[in-house]
Amino acid sequence: MPNGWDPAAGFPAMAGNVPFLMKDVVLLAVSIDLLKQDVMRVSLSAGRAGDTKSAAGVVTGASAAAANQ
């Protein structure tokens, strides 16, 4: 972002459209990070749900085998 700092301010102060553009870059980065976290959470919970279903099938099968004896 060329000419992003205003030398007339006496200290590094952003000028022009730079604060607006930097805000957009930060919001985009945060949105991507939150999306990544949500995808990981959903994939892990889907994996756990699959394990629960298979474990329930084993317990049901064992119960049925015990009932047949």
C-alpha atoms as one frame of an Amber mdcrd trajectory, in Angstrom:
protein
   0.000   0.000   0.000   2.145   2.836  -1.254   1.858   6.236   0.424  -0.070
   4.698   3.271   1.565   6.749   6.015   0.897  10.478   6.353   4.208  12.312
   7.001   2.399  15.562   7.890   0.906  13.976  11.026   4.302  13.894  12.787
   4.018  10.209  13.648   3.099   7.121  11.640  -0.563   7.780  10.937  -2.496
   6.090   8.183  -3.903   8.301   5.462  -6.419   7.921   2.664  -7.975   4.557
   1.960  -5.292   2.576   3.821  -7.247   2.093   7.095 -10.276   0.950   5.131
  -8.256  -1.535   3.073  -6.354  -2.830   6.100  -9.657  -3.385   7.897 -10.876
  -5.420   4.931  -7.723  -7.535   4.903  -8.018  -8.225   8.646 -11.717  -9.121
   8.372 -11.006 -11.456   5.453  -8.234 -13.211   7.405 -10.467 -13.604  10.478
 -13.328 -14.951   8.345 -11.077 -17.529   6.703  -9.703 -18.609  10.089 -13.199
 -18.984  11.559 -14.308 -20.963   8.516 -11.325 -23.290   8.947 -12.185 -23.825
  12.614 -15.847 -24.555  11.796 -14.894 -27.061   9.098 -12.563 -28.847  11.511
 -15.239 -28.906  14.233 -17.867 -30.324  11.875 -15.529 -32.939  10.445 -14.488
 -34.073  13.926 -18.072 -34.253  15.159 -19.080 -36.207  12.029 -16.250 -38.650
  12.732 -17.431 -39.098  16.303 -21.021 -39.624  15.161 -19.824 -42.358  12.786
 -17.943 -44.073  15.620 -21.025 -43.892  17.849 -23.222 -45.484  15.217 -20.795
 -48.347  14.604 -20.375 -48.913  18.349 -24.165 -48.946  18.765 -24.413 -51.547
  16.004 -21.917 -53.780  17.808 -23.828 -53.466  21.094 -27.136 -54.187  19.340
 -25.627 -57.195  17.592 -24.226 -58.518  20.865 -27.599 -58.019  22.569 -29.361
 -59.895  19.793 -26.849 -62.742  19.972 -27.309 -62.997  23.739 -31.095 -63.008
  23.345 -30.954 -65.867  20.809 -29.040 -68.144  23.197
